[in-house]
Amino acid sequence: MPVRSVLCFGDSNTHGQIPGRGPLERYDRPTRWPGVLQAELGSKWYVIEEGLSGRTTVHDDPIEGAHKNGRTYLRPCIQSHTVLDLVIIMLGTNDLKVRFNKPASEVAMGMGCLIYDIRELAPGPGGSVPEIMIVAPPPMLDDIKEWKSIFAGGPEKSRQLALEFEIMADSLGVHFFNAGAVCQCDEADGFHLNADAHRTLGIALAQEIEAIGWSVAEHQR
């Protein structure tokens, strides 16, 4: 049976940045949720990690750089890793920075743009549209330490993301998962996942993927 491929496209919580540490300090592959996902799914799946600290849905970052724009990078990323059976996107937290001044509803619209781009590229088997899953990141904690000014108003908006993402997923007919239902951010900085949260999330997403219901006929290359 052919090996299926899943692209995990996200920000620092996909990259595995350790809470309270810098962007260069990350958990090892087996600890990060995509690594946990690989272990849970086994050899019948190939899990591709694409996490970047500071990545947004559709915004060039005027401070950290235009390369933080998830939409700009998604297209070459998908074409690089085609063929893909599933694309998981977990973004949105960085869109809540004051410099972007966006409500949760517009962050969801940015997510919708990424879905449209994936469908246009059709990187699935035989030029089909792959399965797509939007994952709402866990809400930020109220105490986000020294990040308070950068994410002013962010914690409240972050609690609205899951609902807005679910509405967007329903309207576009893609899968949705609320990471906040199974894990939470670490108190060290208030918006990154610790090792336990990565493990819990990876296991939960493996169950969600298995529940999609895959058939051999849909996977002919």
mmCIF file of the C-alpha atoms, coordinates in Angstrom:
data_MODEL
# 
_entry.id   MODEL 
# 
loop_
_atom_site.group_PDB 
_atom_site.id 
_atom_site.type_symbol 
_atom_site.label_atom_id 
_atom_site.label_alt_id 
_atom_site.label_comp_id 
_atom_site.label_asym_id 
_atom_site.label_entity_id 
_atom_site.label_seq_id 
_atom_site.pdbx_PDB_ins_code 
_atom_site.Cartn_x 
_atom_site.Cartn_y 
_atom_site.Cartn_z 
_atom_site.occupancy 
_atom_site.B_iso_or_equiv 
_atom_site.pdbx_formal_charge 
_atom_site.auth_seq_id 
_atom_site.auth_comp_id 
_atom_site.auth_asym_id 
_atom_site.auth_atom_id 
_atom_site.pdbx_PDB_model_num 
ATOM 1   C CA . MET A 1 1   ? 0.000   0.000  0.000  1.00 0.00 ? 1   MET A CA 1 
ATOM 2   C CA . PRO A 1 2   ? 1.410   3.432  -0.931 1.00 0.00 ? 2   PRO A CA 1 
ATOM 3   C CA . VAL A 1 3   ? 2.724   5.695  1.828  1.00 0.00 ? 3   VAL A CA 1 
ATOM 4   C CA . ARG A 1 4   ? 0.549   8.760  2.377  1.00 0.00 ? 4   ARG A CA 1 
ATOM 5   C CA . SER A 1 5   ? 2.046   12.215 2.949  1.00 0.00 ? 5   SER A CA 1 
ATOM 6   C CA . VAL A 1 6   ? 0.871   14.919 5.343  1.00 0.00 ? 6   VAL A CA 1 
ATOM 7   C CA . LEU A 1 7   ? 2.267   18.453 5.426  1.00 0.00 ? 7   LEU A CA 1 
ATOM 8   C CA . CYS A 1 8   ? 2.198   20.132 8.861  1.00 0.00 ? 8   CYS A CA 1 
ATOM 9   C CA . PHE A 1 9   ? 2.336   23.868 8.122  1.00 0.00 ? 9   PHE A CA 1 
ATOM 10  C CA . GLY A 1 10  ? 2.595   26.162 11.117 1.00 0.00 ? 10  GLY A CA 1 
ATOM 11  C CA . ASP A 1 11  ? 4.515   28.618 13.267 1.00 0.00 ? 11  ASP A CA 1 
ATOM 12  C CA . SER A 1 12  ? 6.760   28.244 16.319 1.00 0.00 ? 12  SER A CA 1 
ATOM 13  C CA . ASN A 1 13  ? 4.383   25.732 17.907 1.00 0.00 ? 13  ASN A CA 1 
ATOM 14  C CA . THR A 1 14  ? 4.969   23.452 14.915 1.00 0.00 ? 14  THR A CA 1 
ATOM 15  C CA . HIS A 1 15  ? 8.678   24.291 14.858 1.00 0.00 ? 15  HIS A CA 1 
ATOM 16  C CA . GLY A 1 16  ? 8.780   23.193 18.489 1.00 0.00 ? 16  GLY A CA 1 
ATOM 17  C CA . GLN A 1 17  ? 10.113  26.337 20.173 1.00 0.00 ? 17  GLN A CA 1 
ATOM 18  C CA . ILE A 1 18  ? 10.641  25.694 23.873 1.00 0.00 ? 18  ILE A CA 1 
ATOM 19  C CA . PRO A 1 19  ? 8.441   27.946 26.068 1.00 0.00 ? 19  PRO A CA 1 
ATOM 20  C CA . GLY A 1 20  ? 10.339  30.879 27.523 1.00 0.00 ? 20  GLY A CA 1 
ATOM 21  C CA . ARG A 1 21  ? 13.326  30.313 25.216 1.00 0.00 ? 21  ARG A CA 1 
ATOM 22  C CA . GLY A 1 22  ? 14.512  31.836 21.947 1.00 0.00 ? 22  GLY A CA 1 
ATOM 23  C CA . PRO A 1 23  ? 13.492  30.704 18.424 1.00 0.00 ? 23  PRO A CA 1 
ATOM 24  C CA . LEU A 1 24  ? 16.696  28.688 18.016 1.00 0.00 ? 24  LEU A CA 1 
ATOM 25  C CA . GLU A 1 25  ? 15.894  26.519 21.035 1.00 0.00 ? 25  GLU A CA 1 
ATOM 26  C CA . ARG A 1 26  ? 13.455  23.812 20.044 1.00 0.00 ? 26  ARG A CA 1 
ATOM 27  C CA . TYR A 1 27  ? 12.388  20.362 21.142 1.00 0.00 ? 27  TYR A CA 1 
ATOM 28  C CA . ASP A 1 28  ? 13.837  17.426 19.233 1.00 0.00 ? 28  ASP A CA 1 
ATOM 29  C CA . ARG A 1 29  ? 11.930  15.723 16.439 1.00 0.00 ? 29  ARG A CA 1 
ATOM 30  C CA . PRO A 1 30  ? 10.369  12.922 18.573 1.00 0.00 ? 30  PRO A CA 1 
ATOM 31  C CA . THR A 1 31  ? 9.080   15.522 21.059 1.00 0.00 ? 31  THR A CA 1 
ATOM 32  C CA . ARG A 1 32  ? 7.518   17.961 18.588 1.00 0.00 ? 32  ARG A CA 1 
ATOM 33  C CA . TRP A 1 33  ? 3.898   17.222 17.704 1.00 0.00 ? 33  TRP A CA 1 
ATOM 34  C CA . PRO A 1 34  ? 4.651   16.349 14.051 1.00 0.00 ? 34  PRO A CA 1 
ATOM 35  C CA . GLY A 1 35  ? 7.200   13.829 15.349 1.00 0.00 ? 35  GLY A CA 1 
ATOM 36  C CA . VAL A 1 36  ? 4.639   12.413 17.762 1.00 0.00 ? 36  VAL A CA 1 
ATOM 37  C CA . LEU A 1 37  ? 2.181   12.278 14.876 1.00 0.00 ? 37  LEU A CA 1 
ATOM 38  C CA . GLN A 1 38  ? 4.694   10.294 12.804 1.00 0.00 ? 38  GLN A CA 1 
ATOM 39  C CA . ALA A 1 39  ? 5.204   7.797  15.622 1.00 0.00 ? 39  ALA A CA 1 
ATOM 40  C CA . GLU A 1 40  ? 1.456   7.373  16.094 1.00 0.00 ? 40  GLU A CA 1 
ATOM 41  C CA . LEU A 1 41  ? 0.628   6.982  12.392 1.00 0.00 ? 41  LEU A CA 1 
ATOM 42  C CA . GLY A 1 42  ? 3.562   4.678  11.706 1.00 0.00 ? 42  GLY A CA 1 
ATOM 43  C CA . SER A 1 43  ? 5.285   3.760  8.461  1.00 0.00 ? 43  SER A CA 1 
ATOM 44  C CA . LYS A 1 44  ? 2.121   4.078  6.339  1.00 0.00 ? 44  LYS A CA 1 
ATOM 45  C CA . TRP A 1 45  ? 2.465   7.860  6.646  1.00 0.00 ? 45  TRP A CA 1 
ATOM 46  C CA . TYR A 1 46  ? 5.242   10.350 5.864  1.00 0.00 ? 46  TYR A CA 1 
ATOM 47  C CA . VAL A 1 47  ? 4.938   13.437 8.082  1.00 0.00 ? 47  VAL A CA 1 
ATOM 48  C CA . ILE A 1 48  ? 6.508   16.647 6.746  1.00 0.00 ? 48  ILE A CA 1 
ATOM 49  C CA . GLU A 1 49  ? 7.323   19.426 9.222  1.00 0.00 ? 49  GLU A CA 1 
ATOM 50  C CA . GLU A 1 50  ? 7.120   23.031 8.045  1.00 0.00 ? 50  GLU A CA 1 
ATOM 51  C CA . GLY A 1 51  ? 7.125   25.219 11.144 1.00 0.00 ? 51  GLY A CA 1 
ATOM 52  C CA . LEU A 1 52  ? 8.556   28.751 11.257 1.00 0.00 ? 52  LEU A CA 1 
ATOM 53  C CA . SER A 1 53  ? 8.696   30.994 14.313 1.00 0.00 ? 53  SER A CA 1 
ATOM 54  C CA . GLY A 1 54  ? 6.674   34.169 13.720 1.00 0.00 ? 54  GLY A CA 1 
ATOM 55  C CA . ARG A 1 55  ? 4.824   32.856 10.658 1.00 0.00 ? 55  ARG A CA 1 
ATOM 56  C CA . THR A 1 56  ? 1.495   34.562 9.909  1.00 0.00 ? 56  THR A CA 1 
ATOM 57  C CA . THR A 1 57  ? -1.355  33.470 7.662  1.00 0.00 ? 57  THR A CA 1 
ATOM 58  C CA . VAL A 1 58  ? -1.084  36.146 4.954  1.00 0.00 ? 58  VAL A CA 1 
ATOM 59  C CA . HIS A 1 59  ? 0.919   39.093 6.319  1.00 0.00 ? 59  HIS A CA 1 
ATOM 60  C CA . ASP A 1 60  ? 4.427   40.316 5.558  1.00 0.00 ? 60  ASP A CA 1 
ATOM 61  C CA . ASP A 1 61  ? 5.940   41.175 8.929  1.00 0.00 ? 61  ASP A CA 1 
ATOM 62  C CA . PRO A 1 62  ? 7.312   44.756 8.872  1.00 0.00 ? 62  PRO A CA 1 
ATOM 63  C CA . ILE A 1 63  ? 9.724   43.928 11.698 1.00 0.00 ? 63  ILE A CA 1 
ATOM 64  C CA . GLU A 1 64  ? 10.631  40.251 11.357 1.00 0.00 ? 64  GLU A CA 1 
ATOM 65  C CA . GLY A 1 65  ? 10.551  40.181 7.562  1.00 0.00 ? 65  GLY A CA 1 
ATOM 66  C CA . ALA A 1 66  ? 8.358   39.417 4.553  1.00 0.00 ? 66  ALA A CA 1 
ATOM 67  C CA . HIS A 1 67  ? 9.389   35.753 4.706  1.00 0.00 ? 67  HIS A CA 1 
ATOM 68  C CA . LYS A 1 68  ? 7.109   35.332 7.723  1.00 0.00 ? 68  LYS A CA 1 
ATOM 69  C CA . ASN A 1 69  ? 4.117   35.516 5.377  1.00 0.00 ? 69  ASN A CA 1 
ATOM 70  C CA . GLY A 1 70  ? 2.638   32.018 5.319  1.00 0.00 ? 70  GLY A CA 1 
ATOM 71  C CA . ARG A 1 71  ? 0.810   32.565 2.045  1.00 0.00 ? 71  ARG A CA 1 
ATOM 72  C CA . THR A 1 72  ? 3.988   33.530 0.189  1.00 0.00 ? 72  THR A CA 1 
ATOM 73  C CA . TYR A 1 73  ? 5.792   30.403 1.317  1.00 0.00 ? 73  TYR A CA 1 
ATOM 74  C CA . LEU A 1 74  ? 2.923   27.924 1.148  1.00 0.00 ? 74  LEU A CA 1 
ATOM 75  C CA . ARG A 1 75  ? 2.826   27.652 -2.646 1.00 0.00 ? 75  ARG A CA 1 
ATOM 76  C CA . PRO A 1 76  ? 6.486   26.673 -3.220 1.00 0.00 ? 76  PRO A CA 1 
ATOM 77  C CA . CYS A 1 77  ? 6.356   24.549 -0.081 1.00 0.00 ? 77  CYS A CA 1 
ATOM 78  C CA . ILE A 1 78  ? 3.429   22.525 -1.397 1.00 0.00 ? 78  ILE A CA 1 
ATOM 79  C CA . GLN A 1 79  ? 4.954   22.167 -4.850 1.00 0.00 ? 79  GLN A CA 1 
ATOM 80  C CA . SER A 1 80  ? 8.207   21.025 -3.247 1.00 0.00 ? 80  SER A CA 1 
ATOM 81  C CA . HIS A 1 81  ? 6.496   18.275 -1.263 1.00 0.00 ? 81  HIS A CA 1 
ATOM 82  C CA . THR A 1 82  ? 3.834   17.151 -3.743 1.00 0.00 ? 82  THR A CA 1 
ATOM 83  C CA . VAL A 1 83  ? 2.190   14.579 -3.806 1.00 0.00 ? 83  VAL A CA 1 
ATOM 84  C CA . LEU A 1 84  ? 0.254   15.373 -0.598 1.00 0.00 ? 84  LEU A CA 1 
ATOM 85  C CA . ASP A 1 85  ? -2.698  13.463 0.800  1.00 0.00 ? 85  ASP A CA 1 
ATOM 86  C CA . LEU A 1 86  ? -3.342  15.867 3.672  1.00 0.00 ? 86  LEU A CA 1 
ATOM 87  C CA . VAL A 1 87  ? -2.367  19.424 4.593  1.00 0.00 ? 87  VAL A CA 1 
ATOM 88  C CA . ILE A 1 88  ? -2.660  20.506 8.233  1.00 0.00 ? 88  ILE A CA 1 
ATOM 89  C CA . ILE A 1 89  ? -2.442  24.233 8.936  1.00 0.00 ? 89  ILE A CA 1 
ATOM 90  C CA . MET A 1 90  ? -1.997  25.538 12.479 1.00 0.00 ? 90  MET A CA 1 
ATOM 91  C CA . LEU A 1 91  ? -1.478  29.297 12.307 1.00 0.00 ? 91  LEU A CA 1 
ATOM 92  C CA . GLY A 1 92  ? -3.119  32.436 13.674 1.00 0.00 ? 92  GLY A CA 1 
ATOM 93  C CA . THR A 1 93  ? -1.307  33.341 16.885 1.00 0.00 ? 93  THR A CA 1 
ATOM 94  C CA . ASN A 1 94  ? 1.195   35.679 15.224 1.00 0.00 ? 94  ASN A CA 1 
ATOM 95  C CA . ASP A 1 95  ? -1.600  37.455 13.335 1.00 0.00 ? 95  ASP A CA 1 
ATOM 96  C CA . LEU A 1 96  ? -2.731  38.734 16.743 1.00 0.00 ? 96  LEU A CA 1 
ATOM 97  C CA . LYS A 1 97  ? 0.308   40.972 17.183 1.00 0.00 ? 97  LYS A CA 1 
ATOM 98  C CA . VAL A 1 98  ? -0.545  44.648 17.583 1.00 0.00 ? 98  VAL A CA 1 
ATOM 99  C CA . ARG A 1 99  ? 1.394   45.516 14.425 1.00 0.00 ? 99  ARG A CA 1 
ATOM 100 C CA . PHE A 1 100 ? -1.235  43.719 12.309 1.00 0.00 ? 100 PHE A CA 1 
ATOM 101 C CA . ASN A 1 101 ? -4.279  45.008 14.221 1.00 0.00 ? 101 ASN A CA 1 
ATOM 102 C CA . LYS A 1 102 ? -6.609  42.211 13.060 1.00 0.00 ? 102 LYS A CA 1 
ATOM 103 C CA . PRO A 1 103 ? -9.697  40.767 14.769 1.00 0.00 ? 103 PRO A CA 1 
ATOM 104 C CA . ALA A 1 104 ? -10.076 37.000 15.010 1.00 0.00 ? 104 ALA A CA 1 
ATOM 105 C CA . SER A 1 105 ? -12.589 37.012 12.154 1.00 0.00 ? 105 SER A CA 1 
ATOM 106 C CA . GLU A 1 106 ? -10.007 38.474 9.752  1.00 0.00 ? 106 GLU A CA 1 
ATOM 107 C CA . VAL A 1 107 ? -7.386  35.986 10.898 1.00 0.00 ? 107 VAL A CA 1 
ATOM 108 C CA . ALA A 1 108 ? -9.869  33.303 9.867  1.00 0.00 ? 108 ALA A CA 1 
ATOM 109 C CA . MET A 1 109 ? -10.239 35.010 6.492  1.00 0.00 ? 109 MET A CA 1 
ATOM 110 C CA . GLY A 1 110 ? -6.475  34.769 6.091  1.00 0.00 ? 110 GLY A CA 1 
ATOM 111 C CA . MET A 1 111 ? -6.735  31.062 6.816  1.00 0.00 ? 111 MET A CA 1 
ATOM 112 C CA . GLY A 1 112 ? -9.409  30.841 4.131  1.00 0.00 ? 112 GLY A CA 1 
ATOM 113 C CA . CYS A 1 113 ? -6.987  32.334 1.599  1.00 0.00 ? 113 CYS A CA 1 
ATOM 114 C CA . LEU A 1 114 ? -4.549  29.510 2.293  1.00 0.00 ? 114 LEU A CA 1 
ATOM 115 C CA . ILE A 1 115 ? -7.291  26.944 1.709  1.00 0.00 ? 115 ILE A CA 1 
ATOM 116 C CA . TYR A 1 116 ? -8.112  28.499 -1.655 1.00 0.00 ? 116 TYR A CA 1 
ATOM 117 C CA . ASP A 1 117 ? -4.435  28.400 -2.627 1.00 0.00 ? 117 ASP A CA 1 
ATOM 118 C CA . ILE A 1 118 ? -4.155  24.706 -1.753 1.00 0.00 ? 118 ILE A CA 1 
ATOM 119 C CA . ARG A 1 119 ? -7.226  23.914 -3.829 1.00 0.00 ? 119 ARG A CA 1 
ATOM 120 C CA . GLU A 1 120 ? -5.884  25.876 -6.785 1.00 0.00 ? 120 GLU A CA 1 
ATOM 121 C CA . LEU A 1 121 ? -2.606  23.956 -6.708 1.00 0.00 ? 121 LEU A CA 1 
ATOM 122 C CA . ALA A 1 122 ? -4.395  20.584 -6.319 1.00 0.00 ? 122 ALA A CA 1 
ATOM 123 C CA . PRO A 1 123 ? -1.292  18.759 -5.017 1.00 0.00 ? 123 PRO A CA 1 
ATOM 124 C CA . GLY A 1 124 ? -3.151  15.559 -4.163 1.00 0.00 ? 124 GLY A CA 1 
ATOM 125 C CA . PRO A 1 125 ? -2.861  12.170 -5.893 1.00 0.00 ? 125 PRO A CA 1 
ATOM 126 C CA . GLY A 1 126 ? -3.537  12.471 -9.620 1.00 0.00 ? 126 GLY A CA 1 
ATOM 127 C CA . GLY A 1 127 ? -3.839  16.259 -9.421 1.00 0.00 ? 127 GLY A CA 1 
ATOM 128 C CA . SER A 1 128 ? -6.681  16.108 -6.912 1.00 0.00 ? 128 SER A CA 1 
ATOM 129 C CA . VAL A 1 129 ? -7.324  18.410 -3.970 1.00 0.00 ? 129 VAL A CA 1 
ATOM 130 C CA . PRO A 1 130 ? -5.888  16.808 -0.822 1.00 0.00 ? 130 PRO A CA 1 
ATOM 131 C CA . GLU A 1 131 ? -7.697  16.574 2.464  1.00 0.00 ? 131 GLU A CA 1 
ATOM 132 C CA . ILE A 1 132 ? -7.227  19.815 4.427  1.00 0.00 ? 132 ILE A CA 1 
ATOM 133 C CA . MET A 1 133 ? -7.408  20.325 8.191  1.00 0.00 ? 133 MET A CA 1 
ATOM 134 C CA . ILE A 1 134 ? -7.467  23.662 9.989  1.00 0.00 ? 134 ILE A CA 1 
ATOM 135 C CA . VAL A 1 135 ? -6.150  23.434 13.543 1.00 0.00 ? 135 VAL A CA 1 
ATOM 136 C CA . ALA A 1 136 ? -6.975  26.290 15.903 1.00 0.00 ? 136 ALA A CA 1 
ATOM 137 C CA . PRO A 1 137 ? -3.985  26.904 18.199 1.00 0.00 ? 137 PRO A CA 1 
ATOM 138 C CA . PRO A 1 138 ? -4.560  26.789 21.952 1.00 0.00 ? 138 PRO A CA 1 
ATOM 139 C CA . PRO A 1 139 ? -5.549  30.217 23.331 1.00 0.00 ? 139 PRO A CA 1 
ATOM 140 C CA . MET A 1 140 ? -2.816  32.359 24.811 1.00 0.00 ? 140 MET A CA 1 
ATOM 141 C CA . LEU A 1 141 ? -2.714  32.663 28.575 1.00 0.00 ? 141 LEU A CA 1 
ATOM 142 C CA . ASP A 1 142 ? -3.550  36.018 30.130 1.00 0.00 ? 142 ASP A CA 1 
ATOM 143 C CA . ASP A 1 143 ? 0.018   36.375 31.402 1.00 0.00 ? 143 ASP A CA 1 
ATOM 144 C CA . ILE A 1 144 ? 2.288   36.497 28.367 1.00 0.00 ? 144 ILE A CA 1 
ATOM 145 C CA . LYS A 1 145 ? 5.255   37.936 30.254 1.00 0.00 ? 145 LYS A CA 1 
ATOM 146 C CA . GLU A 1 146 ? 7.468   40.324 28.272 1.00 0.00 ? 146 GLU A CA 1 
ATOM 147 C CA . TRP A 1 147 ? 5.324   39.804 25.165 1.00 0.00 ? 147 TRP A CA 1 
ATOM 148 C CA . LYS A 1 148 ? 2.475   41.818 26.703 1.00 0.00 ? 148 LYS A CA 1 
ATOM 149 C CA . SER A 1 149 ? 2.978   44.930 24.552 1.00 0.00 ? 149 SER A CA 1 
ATOM 150 C CA . ILE A 1 150 ? 3.617   43.017 21.322 1.00 0.00 ? 150 ILE A CA 1 
ATOM 151 C CA . PHE A 1 151 ? 0.437   40.968 21.764 1.00 0.00 ? 151 PHE A CA 1 
ATOM 152 C CA . ALA A 1 152 ? -1.685  43.631 23.514 1.00 0.00 ? 152 ALA A CA 1 
ATOM 153 C CA . GLY A 1 153 ? -5.281  42.368 23.329 1.00 0.00 ? 153 GLY A CA 1 
ATOM 154 C CA . GLY A 1 154 ? -4.004  39.075 21.920 1.00 0.00 ? 154 GLY A CA 1 
ATOM 155 C CA . PRO A 1 155 ? -5.115  36.716 24.686 1.00 0.00 ? 155 PRO A CA 1 
ATOM 156 C CA . GLU A 1 156 ? -8.751  37.785 24.360 1.00 0.00 ? 156 GLU A CA 1 
ATOM 157 C CA . LYS A 1 157 ? -8.675  37.537 20.563 1.00 0.00 ? 157 LYS A CA 1 
ATOM 158 C CA . SER A 1 158 ? -6.961  34.144 20.750 1.00 0.00 ? 158 SER A CA 1 
ATOM 159 C CA . ARG A 1 159 ? -9.952  32.758 22.649 1.00 0.00 ? 159 ARG A CA 1 
ATOM 160 C CA . GLN A 1 160 ? -12.116 33.666 19.660 1.00 0.00 ? 160 GLN A CA 1 
ATOM 161 C CA . LEU A 1 161 ? -9.957  31.936 17.047 1.00 0.00 ? 161 LEU A CA 1 
ATOM 162 C CA . ALA A 1 162 ? -11.371 28.422 17.467 1.00 0.00 ? 162 ALA A CA 1 
ATOM 163 C CA . LEU A 1 163 ? -14.939 29.526 16.740 1.00 0.00 ? 163 LEU A CA 1 
ATOM 164 C CA . GLU A 1 164 ? -13.925 31.700 13.787 1.00 0.00 ? 164 GLU A CA 1 
ATOM 165 C CA . PHE A 1 165 ? -11.733 28.922 12.357 1.00 0.00 ? 165 PHE A CA 1 
ATOM 166 C CA . GLU A 1 166 ? -14.515 26.377 12.777 1.00 0.00 ? 166 GLU A CA 1 
ATOM 167 C CA . ILE A 1 167 ? -16.938 28.648 10.929 1.00 0.00 ? 167 ILE A CA 1 
ATOM 168 C CA . MET A 1 168 ? -14.397 29.053 8.126  1.00 0.00 ? 168 MET A CA 1 
ATOM 169 C CA . ALA A 1 169 ? -13.740 25.296 7.976  1.00 0.00 ? 169 ALA A CA 1 
ATOM 170 C CA . ASP A 1 170 ? -17.470 24.561 7.780  1.00 0.00 ? 170 ASP A CA 1 
ATOM 171 C CA . SER A 1 171 ? -18.019 27.116 5.031  1.00 0.00 ? 171 SER A CA 1 
ATOM 172 C CA . LEU A 1 172 ? -15.158 25.709 2.937  1.00 0.00 ? 172 LEU A CA 1 
ATOM 173 C CA . GLY A 1 173 ? -15.886 22.062 3.673  1.00 0.00 ? 173 GLY A CA 1 
ATOM 174 C CA . VAL A 1 174 ? -12.547 21.171 5.272  1.00 0.00 ? 174 VAL A CA 1 
ATOM 175 C CA . HIS A 1 175 ? -11.677 19.407 8.518  1.00 0.00 ? 175 HIS A CA 1 
ATOM 176 C CA . PHE A 1 176 ? -11.317 21.323 11.772 1.00 0.00 ? 176 PHE A CA 1 
ATOM 177 C CA . PHE A 1 177 ? -9.668  20.562 15.091 1.00 0.00 ? 177 PHE A CA 1 
ATOM 178 C CA . ASN A 1 178 ? -9.502  22.733 18.192 1.00 0.00 ? 178 ASN A CA 1 
ATOM 179 C CA . ALA A 1 179 ? -6.101  22.155 19.817 1.00 0.00 ? 179 ALA A CA 1 
ATOM 180 C CA . GLY A 1 180 ? -7.308  24.063 22.865 1.00 0.00 ? 180 GLY A CA 1 
ATOM 181 C CA . ALA A 1 181 ? -9.681  21.185 23.606 1.00 0.00 ? 181 ALA A CA 1 
ATOM 182 C CA . VAL A 1 182 ? -6.765  18.860 24.405 1.00 0.00 ? 182 VAL A CA 1 
ATOM 183 C CA . CYS A 1 183 ? -3.840  21.065 25.495 1.00 0.00 ? 183 CYS A CA 1 
ATOM 184 C CA . GLN A 1 184 ? -2.882  24.530 26.647 1.00 0.00 ? 184 GLN A CA 1 
ATOM 185 C CA . CYS A 1 185 ? 0.057   26.919 26.393 1.00 0.00 ? 185 CYS A CA 1 
ATOM 186 C CA . ASP A 1 186 ? 2.848   26.826 28.955 1.00 0.00 ? 186 ASP A CA 1 
ATOM 187 C CA . GLU A 1 187 ? 3.086   29.393 31.743 1.00 0.00 ? 187 GLU A CA 1 
ATOM 188 C CA . ALA A 1 188 ? 6.741   30.114 30.906 1.00 0.00 ? 188 ALA A CA 1 
ATOM 189 C CA . ASP A 1 189 ? 5.660   32.587 28.218 1.00 0.00 ? 189 ASP A CA 1 
ATOM 190 C CA . GLY A 1 190 ? 1.925   32.049 27.811 1.00 0.00 ? 190 GLY A CA 1 
ATOM 191 C CA . PHE A 1 191 ? 1.766   31.085 24.130 1.00 0.00 ? 191 PHE A CA 1 
ATOM 192 C CA . HIS A 1 192 ? 4.107   28.183 23.417 1.00 0.00 ? 192 HIS A CA 1 
ATOM 193 C CA . LEU A 1 193 ? 3.472   24.468 23.956 1.00 0.00 ? 193 LEU A CA 1 
ATOM 194 C CA . ASN A 1 194 ? 5.534   22.376 26.343 1.00 0.00 ? 194 ASN A CA 1 
ATOM 195 C CA . ALA A 1 195 ? 6.609   18.782 25.699 1.00 0.00 ? 195 ALA A CA 1 
ATOM 196 C CA . ASP A 1 196 ? 3.481   17.281 27.288 1.00 0.00 ? 196 ASP A CA 1 
ATOM 197 C CA . ALA A 1 197 ? 1.230   19.495 25.155 1.00 0.00 ? 197 ALA A CA 1 
ATOM 198 C CA . HIS A 1 198 ? 3.111   18.501 21.983 1.00 0.00 ? 198 HIS A CA 1 
ATOM 199 C CA . ARG A 1 199 ? 2.599   14.842 22.824 1.00 0.00 ? 199 ARG A CA 1 
ATOM 200 C CA . THR A 1 200 ? -1.089  15.273 23.614 1.00 0.00 ? 200 THR A CA 1 
ATOM 201 C CA . LEU A 1 201 ? -1.677  17.240 20.412 1.00 0.00 ? 201 LEU A CA 1 
ATOM 202 C CA . GLY A 1 202 ? 0.218   14.779 18.222 1.00 0.00 ? 202 GLY A CA 1 
ATOM 203 C CA . ILE A 1 203 ? -1.766  11.824 19.572 1.00 0.00 ? 203 ILE A CA 1 
ATOM 204 C CA . ALA A 1 204 ? -5.083  13.661 19.166 1.00 0.00 ? 204 ALA A CA 1 
ATOM 205 C CA . LEU A 1 205 ? -4.323  14.664 15.579 1.00 0.00 ? 205 LEU A CA 1 
ATOM 206 C CA . ALA A 1 206 ? -3.333  11.096 14.710 1.00 0.00 ? 206 ALA A CA 1 
ATOM 207 C CA . GLN A 1 207 ? -6.791  10.002 15.859 1.00 0.00 ? 207 GLN A CA 1 
ATOM 208 C CA . GLU A 1 208 ? -8.411  12.745 13.790 1.00 0.00 ? 208 GLU A CA 1 
ATOM 209 C CA . ILE A 1 209 ? -6.474  11.672 10.701 1.00 0.00 ? 209 ILE A CA 1 
ATOM 210 C CA . GLU A 1 210 ? -7.380  8.011  11.137 1.00 0.00 ? 210 GLU A CA 1 
ATOM 211 C CA . ALA A 1 211 ? -11.040 9.011  11.482 1.00 0.00 ? 211 ALA A CA 1 
ATOM 212 C CA . ILE A 1 212 ? -11.097 10.725 8.079  1.00 0.00 ? 212 ILE A CA 1 
ATOM 213 C CA . GLY A 1 213 ? -11.688 7.376  6.418  1.00 0.00 ? 213 GLY A CA 1 
ATOM 214 C CA . TRP A 1 214 ? -9.152  6.676  3.706  1.00 0.00 ? 214 TRP A CA 1 
ATOM 215 C CA . SER A 1 215 ? -9.688  4.245  0.854  1.00 0.00 ? 215 SER A CA 1 
ATOM 216 C CA . VAL A 1 216 ? -7.231  2.583  -1.449 1.00 0.00 ? 216 VAL A CA 1 
ATOM 217 C CA . ALA A 1 217 ? -9.199  3.695  -4.505 1.00 0.00 ? 217 ALA A CA 1 
ATOM 218 C CA . GLU A 1 218 ? -8.728  7.371  -3.594 1.00 0.00 ? 218 GLU A CA 1 
ATOM 219 C CA . HIS A 1 219 ? -4.997  6.917  -3.342 1.00 0.00 ? 219 HIS A CA 1 
ATOM 220 C CA . GLN A 1 220 ? -4.061  5.664  -6.802 1.00 0.00 ? 220 GLN A CA 1 
ATOM 221 C CA . ARG A 1 221 ? -1.085  7.697  -8.012 1.00 0.00 ? 221 ARG A CA 1 
# 
